[in-house]
C-alpha cells in the first residue's frame, strides 16, 4: 500500500513532490529489484535497464530538490525524464530501434572525438591533448562510419538515434507526449537554456509554481517510464492490478486524509 501524504491544498508543489516520492516508493517495491536481477539480458533488456538507471538516479536527485530555490534544476531533470519516457515508448515504434540506440552511442562518440581533433587542428597552441581522440578515430572511425551508413543511409547530421526531432518523436507517439511537448516543454526549456524568458518580471511565489509544474511533469514522465518497464518485462505478472497500484501511488498524495486515501485504494483494488 502507498502511504497518504496529508499536505495542505494550497501547497500544490508539495503535493506533486509527494506524488513523485510515492511513485518512487512503488518503484522500490515493485520494479527496482526486477531490473537489478535480470538474468542474461539481451541488448534490448540492457537498453531498457540503462534507461531505467538514468530514471532512478534522476528521481533520486529530485528528492533532494525540495524547495522553490531549485526550480531550474527541477525543470532540467523533468525535461530529461520526459525524453527518457519518449525513448522507451519509441522502441516499439521505430524499426531496428535497439540496434540504432546502441549504434548511436558509437556514432556520437566518434562525432565528439572529431570535434576535439578539429579544435586542436585550428588551435595548435592549445593545451588540449587530442591524442586519445585521434587514436579512437584511427582505430574505430571506418567501422563506425560503415555502421552509420547501414543504420541511417544517406543521413549526414544525426542528432538522435531515431533520426527525428523531439517534436516529431512526440507527435509520432501522440497523447500525452505531444501535449507535454507543446505545452510543458517550452517552460522547461526556458530553465535549461540561457536567457531571461523563464524568470523575468516574476513574483517570488511564482518560482514555487514553476517548481510545482516541473514536479508535475516529472510525475507524468516517471509514471510513463515505469509503465513501459512493467509491460516490457511483465513485472507483476501474477498481479493484474499492478498498473492500478502505480496509478494509486500517483494519486494518493492528492487526498486530504488517510481515511480518504484508504477509501480510494479500497475502491480501486477490490
ZISULGI-V976177 format. One record per residue. N is the residue number from 1. PSI is psi as a letter, one per 20 degrees, with the letter a starting at -180 (NA if undefined). BURIAL is 1 if it has 24 or more other ideal C-beta (glycine too) atoms within 12 Angstrom, else 0. Layout:
{{N & PSI & BURIAL} {N & PSI & BURIAL}}
This chain:
{{1 & q & 0} {2 & p & 1} {3 & q & 0} {4 & q & 1} {5 & n & 1} {6 & n & 0} {7 & q & 1} {8 & q & 0} {9 & h & 0} {10 & h & 0} {11 & m & 1} {12 & g & 1} {13 & g & 1} {14 & h & 1} {15 & g & 1} {16 & h & 1} {17 & g & 1} {18 & h & 1} {19 & g & 1} {20 & g & 1} {21 & h & 1} {22 & g & 1} {23 & h & 1} {24 & h & 1} {25 & g & 1} {26 & g & 1} {27 & g & 1} {28 & h & 0} {29 & h & 0} {30 & h & 1} {31 & g & 1} {32 & g & 1} {33 & g & 0} {34 & g & 1} {35 & h & 1} {36 & i & 0} {37 & k & 0} {38 & p & 1} {39 & p & 0} {40 & l & 0} {41 & p & 0} {42 & a & 0} {43 & h & 0} {44 & g & 0} {45 & h & 0} {46 & g & 0} {47 & g & 1} {48 & g & 1} {49 & g & 1} {50 & h & 1} {51 & h & 1} {52 & g & 1} {53 & g & 0} {54 & g & 1} {55 & g & 1} {56 & g & 1} {57 & h & 0} {58 & g & 1} {59 & h & 1} {60 & h & 0} {61 & g & 0} {62 & h & 1} {63 & i & 1} {64 & i & 0} {65 & m & 1} {66 & k & 1} {67 & r & 0} {68 & h & 1} {69 & i & 0} {70 & j & 1} {71 & h & 1} {72 & g & 1} {73 & h & 1} {74 & g & 1} {75 & h & 1} {76 & g & 1} {77 & h & 1} {78 & g & 1} {79 & g & 1} {80 & g & 1} {81 & h & 1} {82 & g & 1} {83 & h & 1} {84 & g & 1} {85 & g & 1} {86 & g & 1} {87 & g & 1} {88 & g & 1} {89 & h & 1} {90 & h & 1} {91 & h & 1} {92 & j & 0} {93 & g & 0} {94 & p & 1} {95 & q & 0} {96 & k & 0} {97 & g & 1} {98 & g & 1} {99 & h & 1} {100 & g & 1} {101 & g & 1} {102 & g & 1} {103 & h & 1} {104 & h & 1} {105 & g & 1} {106 & h & 1} {107 & g & 1} {108 & h & 0} {109 & g & 1} {110 & g & 1} {111 & g & 1} {112 & h & 0} {113 & g & 1} {114 & h & 1} {115 & g & 0} {116 & g & 1} {117 & g & 1} {118 & h & 0} {119 & g & 0} {120 & h & 0} {121 & g & 0} {122 & i & 0} {123 & m & 0} {124 & h & 0} {125 & i & 0} {126 & q & 0} {127 & i & 0} {128 & p & 0} {129 & o & 0} {130 & j & 1} {131 & g & 0} {132 & h & 0} {133 & g & 1} {134 & g & 0} {135 & g & 0} {136 & g & 0} {137 & g & 1} {138 & g & 0} {139 & h & 0} {140 & i & 0} {141 & g & 0} {142 & g & 0} {143 & g & 0} {144 & h & 1} {145 & g & 0} {146 & g & 0} {147 & g & 1} {148 & g & 1} {149 & h & 0} {150 & g & 0} {151 & h & 1} {152 & m & 1} {153 & p & 0} {154 & i & 0} {155 & o & 0} {156 & g & 0} {157 & o & 0} {158 & o & 1} {159 & i & 0} {160 & q & 1} {161 & h & 1} {162 & i & 1} {163 & k & 1} {164 & q & 1} {165 & r & 0} {166 & h & 1} {167 & g & 0} {168 & h & 0} {169 & g & 1} {170 & g & 1} {171 & h & 0} {172 & h & 0} {173 & h & 1} {174 & a & 0} {175 & p & 0} {176 & j & 1} {177 & g & 1} {178 & h & 0} {179 & g & 0} {180 & g & 1} {181 & g & 1} {182 & h & 0} {183 & g & 0} {184 & h & 1} {185 & g & 1} {186 & g & 0} {187 & g & 1} {188 & h & 1} {189 & h & 1} {190 & h & 1} {191 & i & 1} {192 & g & 1} {193 & r & 0} {194 & r & 0} {195 & r & 0} {196 & j & 0} {197 & h & 0} {198 & i & 1} {199 & i & 0} {200 & p & 0} {201 & k & 0} {202 & q & 0} {203 & q & 0} {204 & g & 0} {205 & i & 0} {206 & h & 0} {207 & h & 1} {208 & h & 1} {209 & h & 1} {210 & g & 1} {211 & g & 1} {212 & g & 1} {213 & h & 1} {214 & h & 1} {215 & h & 1} {216 & g & 1} {217 & h & 1} {218 & g & 1} {219 & g & 1} {220 & g & 1} {221 & g & 1} {222 & g & 1} {223 & g & 1} {224 & g & 1} {225 & g & 1} {226 & h & 1} {227 & g & 1} {228 & g & 1} {229 & g & 1} {230 & g & 1} {231 & g & 0} {232 & g & 1} {233 & j & 1} {234 & l & 0} {235 & p & 1} {236 & k & 1} {237 & h & 0} {238 & i & 0} {239 & n & 0} {240 & i & 0} {241 & j & 0} {242 & h & 1} {243 & h & 1} {244 & h & 1} {245 & h & 1} {246 & g & 1} {247 & g & 1} {248 & g & 1} {249 & h & 1} {250 & h & 1} {251 & h & 1} {252 & h & 1} {253 & i & 1} {254 & j & 1} {255 & r & 1} {256 & i & 0} {257 & r & 0} {258 & h & 0} {259 & g & 0} {260 & h & 0} {261 & g & 1} {262 & h & 0} {263 & g & 0} {264 & g & 1} {265 & h & 1} {266 & g & 0} {267 & h & 0} {268 & h & 0} {269 & i & 0} {270 & NA & 0}}
